[in-house]
Amino acid sequence: MTMVPMLLAGIGDFFNSIMTPLHAAMSFVLMWAYRFWSMIIGADQGVTWAVSIMTLVVVVRTMLIPLFIRQINSARNMQLIQPKIKALQEKYGADRQKLAMEQQKLMKEEGVSATASCVPLLLQMPIFFALYQVLYAAANGTALGYFFQQNPELVQSLVNAKFMGASLAGHFWLSDWSQFGATQVLALILVVLMTGLLFLSQRQLMSKNMPPEALTGPMAQQQKMMLYVFPFIYLFMGAMIPVGVLVYWVTNNLWTFVQQWILIHNNPTPGTPAYVDWEERMIKQGKDPKQIAEERRAKRQGKRNTTTTTTSRTVGGAPSNDGKPNPNGPRADGGGNQPPASDPNRVARQQIQRQQPNRQSRSGRTVKKKDDKSK
């Protein structure tokens, strides 16, 4: 029986050895952010602390961008080989051992790892947890992190700070509701914003950057269910979270939403509605989307060969290496680049477009209006 307490103590020591330096780092960034904004806005003010918390989120999320990009690229590469994995499953479905061997062989050939997309996420989790702990402790009057422990007056300043008439250390839930005031109003607004941004981020990811086949089946139903369950949980959690921590959470969710929108808009996953929209934008700009996609994939794989890519595929119907016209060039009628009939992605593209029956190009809408007027 003595082994269990010893094991738990060992896990606790290991956890503390990881979190202690992270607590120190978070308190350091927040301390200097507060001192910087104090020179501009003024010390011991709620708005100064609110902006300092936002600055802390921006600094941390900016430093984590390389991990985010690596996570997204790994997940994208796994998604790109899903058709090949599905073919292997159909071929070796009865032989599990052979299927596992062939899948490992495929991943090795494609340079894809099943765990590569999870590692960056796991590395980020302790950082976010430390950020939350430092802010939560400070809002409750506890100095967590070396630089807050060395400067306890900063913690007291945060506890006493008021932002828009609301206490940054206060929260929505009250034991005596006769004390309902500005703190509860601001907390409620922040909880709604925090929950709404989480919902929109998940909705944006599922509706725009997931292939049609990923939206069917038991796993897809679970994802759709979690789309509504997590915001519901957020609503109840937010009632007990200090306003200062809610400021952090809203800023963090806003960053996630904007960062995700930029990624989906400029570099969507192939085989998704967002990718079809991106292809249309590239064609309207006179660019070859297939060439751009190949160059990006080569860059991610570390196999950049710009000379071959440029000569083999050009925009405007220029000859390729074999002297034949480029089938992806603009049509003679000015209709822009169109995928050839033999394009292996044509079926998937048509399936995605069928999911958007009401979408119509701007030029098509203009012609329709002119025809209606002529009648």
N, C-alpha and C positions, 0 to 999 in steps of 0.2 A: 504493500500500500504506500510505502514511502517513495516509491518510484514516480507516482503520479505527481505529487507536489514538486519533486525535483525537476521533472520534465516541464511542468508549467512554469517553474521559476526560470528554467533555461530558456524557454520560449520568450518569456517576458524580458529577460536580459538581452536577448538577440534583437527583439523589437525595439527596445530602448536604445540600443547601440546604433540602430538605423535612424530612429526618429529624432534623437537628441541633436545631431548636427543639422538636420533639416529644420528643427524648431529654431535653432540659432540663426540659420540662413534667413528664414522668414521674418524673424524679429529684426534682423539687421536691415533688410530691404524696407520693411515698414517704418523703422525708426528714421532712416535717411529720407524716405519719401515724405514723412511728416515734417522733418526739419526743413526740407526743401520748400514745401508748400507753405510752411509757417512764415518764411521770409516773404512770400508773395501775398498770401491771404491773411495770415495772422495766426498766432499760437492759441491753443486752448479753445478752438472753435469747431463746431460740429462739421461744417463744410470742409474744413481743413482735413479732418480725419476721414470724411467720406471720400474726398479726392485722393487721399493717401492710400486708402484701401483699394480704390480703382487702379491707382498706379501700380500697387503691388501685384494685382491680378494681371495687368498688362505686361509687367516685367517677367513674371513667371511664365505666362503663356507664350510670350515671344521667345524665351529661352527653350521652350518645349516644341517649337515649330519643327526643328529637324526630326524629333521623335515622331511627331504627328505625320510628317511627310513619309517617313519610313513605314509607319503603320499603314497608311493609306496605300502606298505602292505595293506592299506585301499582300494586303487584302485584294487589291486590284489584280495582281498576278495570279492569285489563287482563283479568282473569278474567271479570268481569261482561259484557264485550262479546264474549267468545269465541263465543257462539251467533250473533251477528250477523256476525262474521268468517267463521264456518263457512258461513253462508248466502251470503256474498259469494264464497267459494271455490267453492261449488257452482254459482253463477251465472256467474262469470267465470273458471272454472278454466282454460280454454283460452287466455284472453287475459291473459297475465301483466302487461302494462303497464296494462291497464284495471283489473285486480284491485288492483295497487299503488296506483293513483290513488283507487279507491273506499275502500280501507283507510285511506289517509291522510285522506280526507274524513270517514270515520266517526270516526276518532280525534280529529280536530279538533272535530267536532260534540259528541263525548262528553267533551272536555277530557282526553283520555288520551294519554300519551306512552310509546312503547315503551322508551325509555331512562330514564324517570323512576325506575323501581324499581332500576336498576343504579347510578345516581349516588350515592345515600346509602351503598350498600354499598362502592363504590370509595373514598368519603371515609373510611369507617371502617377500611379495611384498613391504611393507614399508621399509624394510631393504635395498633391492636393489635400491629402489627409492632414499633413503637417500644417499647411496653410489654414485649413479650417480650425484645427486645434488651437493654434496660436491666437486667432481672432476670437474664437469662442471663449477661451480662457481670459483674454484681456477684457472682453465685454463683461465678464463676470467678476472682474477685479483681481484676477490671478495672473501673475507674471510667468509666462511660459516662453522659454527661449532665452539664451544667454544675454542678449542685448536688452531685453525687457527686464530681466532680473537685475541687471546693472543699472537700469534707469527706471525704477518703479514709479517715478513721477509721470512717465508717459502712460502707464496703465491707468493711473488715477485720472489723468487728463481725458483719456478715452471714455472712462466710466462716466465722467461728469459732462461729456460733450453732448450738445443737442443740435440736431440737424432738422431744419424746417419745423422747429418746435417739438421734435420728437427726440427722446433719449436713445442714443446709439446702443446703450446697454439694455434697454427695455425690449419687451417682446409683446406679441399680440395677446397672448393668453393672460388673464387676470384672475386672481382669487376673489377680488372684489370688483365687480363690473361697474360699480358706481364711479370708479376711477378712469373709466373709458375716456380717451383723449387723443391728442395728436400722435402719440407713439403708436397706438393701436391702428389709427387710420393709415399712417405711413407703412406700418408693418403689413397691413392687409394689401395695400397697393403693391408693395414689393413682392409679396407672396404670389399675387396674381401674375405679375410680370415674370417672375421666376418660373412659374408653372407654364405660362403661355409660351415662353421662349423654348422651354424643354419640349413641349408638344410640337411646336412648329419645326424644330430641328429634326425630330424623329419623323414627322410627317413629310418634310422635305426630302429626307434621305430615302424613305420608302417609295414615295410617289415619283421621284425623279431619277434616282441613281441606283435603282435595283432592276435587274432584268425581269421580264414577265414570268419566267419559270420560277423565280425566287418568291413570287407573290402567291403561289399556290402550294397546297399541301399543309400538313400539320404544323411544320415549323413556321410557315408564313402566318397561320392563324394565331400562333403563340405570340409572334412579333406584333401583330395587329392588336392583340389583347393587351400586351405590355405598353403599347402606344397610349392607352387610356389609363392603365393601372398606375404607372409611374407618376404622371401628373397628379393623380388622386392622392397618392402617398405624399407627394410634395406639399399638397395643401395642408395636410395634418401635421407634417413635420415643421412647416413654416410657422405654425402657431406658437411653437416653443423656442424658436431660434431668435437670438438678439438681432435688433435692426442692423447693427454694424456688420454682422455675418450675412444678413440678407442682401446688403449692398454688395458684398463680395460675390454672392451667389448669382445675383442678377447680372453683374458685370461679366462674370465667367460664362454664363449661359448666352449672353449677348455676343461675346467673343466667339463662342462655339458656333452660333448660328451664322454669323457673318463669315467666319473662316470656312465653314462648310459650304455656304452659298458660293463663295469665290471659287472653291475647288470644283464644285459641280458645274458651275457656269463655264469655267475655262478648261477644265481637264476631267470631263465626266468618264464614267466607266463604260467601255464599249458594250453595246447590246442593251442600252437603257434609253428611256425617253429623253433624258438630258443629252445623251450622245447624239440622238437624231436632231435635236434642236441645235446642238453645237455644229454638226455637219452642215446644216442649212446656213448657219451664220458664216461659216468658213467659205462656202461656195459663193454666197452673195458678195463676200470680200475678195473673190477671185483667187482663193487659195485652195489647195488640194488637201482635204481632210485626211485622206489615207496616208499621204506623204508625211503630214505632221504627226499622225498617230504612230507611224513606223519610226520616225526620228525620236519621238519621246520614249518609245519602248526600247530602242537601241541605247538611248542615253541611260535609262534605268538599269539596263543589263550591262552597262559598261562596254558596249560594243559599237561605239560611234564610228560610222564610216560615211561621212557626209558626202564624199565624192561619188561613191556608188549610188547613194540615195538620190542625189541631185540629178545625175545623168540618167538614171533609170526611170525616174518619175518627175515630170515637169508639168507645170500648169500651162494650159493654152494649146494642148494637142501637139506639142513638139515631139519629134521622133524619140523613141527609147533606144536602148543599147543595140537592139536587134534591127533597128531601122524601121520598125513598124510604128504607125501612129499610136499615140497614147490613147487607149480607150476611155480613160477617165477625163479627157479634156472636154472643153465646152462643146455643146452641140452646135450645128450650123445655124439652128434657129435662135441661138442666144439663150437657150434654156439653162445654161450653167452645167457644171459637172454632174453627171449621173452615173450611178453604179452600173457596171456591165451586167448583162443577163446571167453570166456565169458567176457573179459575185457570191461567194459562200455565205455572206452575211445578209443577202437580200431577203431571205425568208424571215430571218429574225427581225430585220428592219421593218418589213411589212406587218409583222405581228405587233410590233411596238406601235406603229402608226395606226393600226386598227383599234388600239386602246385609246386613241385620242381622236374620235370621229368628228368632233366639233372644231378641230384645229384647221385653219385655212390660212394660206399665205396672204401677205398684205396685197400683193399684186392681184391675186385671185379675187379678193374682196373688192378691189377697185374696179376690175373688169365687170364683176357682177352688178355693182352699183350703176355703171354706165349702161349696161344692157337693160336694167330695170327702168332707167330714165328714158331710154329710146322707145321702150314699149308704151 
